[in-house]
Amino acid sequence: MPERDEQETKRLAVANKRVRYQVPGIEKIPVRRVVAFRGASGRVLSMDVFSPCQSGPSPVVVIPMAYPDPAGRLRGFGPVVSWAQLLAASGMAAVVYGAERPTEDVHAALNHVRSEADALGVDASRIRLFATSGNVTVGLATLMRDRQLRCAAFLYGYTMDLDGSTTVADSAAQFGFENACAGRSIDDLPFDVPILFVRAGQDQFPGLNAALDAVVRQALDRNAEIWLINHATASHGFDLDDASDVSGGVVQQALAFLRLHLRV
């Protein structure tokens, strides 16, 4: 199957990528695996916690997963691991996990982090979200349901279909991520929660920016606490492909946004 072989080649190429922006000490970030995490179906899933090198409970950033992955293979992908390490090296614990039912399992993961906060060394009152690309759909849907979350940062993400568009639904069907915001409207978002959207101005996926722009426009019409960085020359996945000072600066701004609202 030539088409399947091509898709596997592309998947492996992405799996080996890492965030180009780095900070000192990132290679020393430890990993702790939690095996007692149960998903929404009751199935045992795996969770990795990347902890900062500091004493005391740490603020924690959960990375939602929109791709069904009960075996947790995506937790080991370079983009996921390197972002988790980067967050930890910046003073925030980071949590990644395997998901069987993405829209539901993110809440199971959040509940586990909260109930086991002491054992994990994290501060359950300071949990935030970070996501990129297709995972942003689950991140947005999670904000709509979990009103304890007080901050989220989303990079070049698929958001939700508004005004009759089907871009996100079509892309979810094509690429295999869960369209967690299907049937939702902008009024389902909490307007008092700071949300950072980083827009890749040259995103190569058709309709992604149009959907994002509609979300931002309608949210701003309601005076929601939306933060926007438009990286005008960037393509999708610029954090993994572009080592320029500008792209590195945008990554730094995303980290600064999370630290600001985590009181790090």
Secondary structure, 3 states (H helix, E strand, C coil): CHHHHHHHHHHHHHHCCCCCCCCCCHHHCCEEEEEEEECCCCCEEEEEEECCCCCCCEEEEECCCCCCCCCCHHHHCHHHHHHHHHHHHCCCEEEEECCCCHHHHHHHHHHHHHHCHHHHCEEEEEEEEEEEHHHHHHHHHHHHHCCCCCCEEEECCCCCCCCCCCHHHHHHHHHCCCCCCCCCCHHHCCCCCCEEEEEECCCCCCCHHHHHHHHHHHHHHCCCCEEEEEECCCCCCHHHHCCCHHHHHHHHHHHHHHHHHHCC
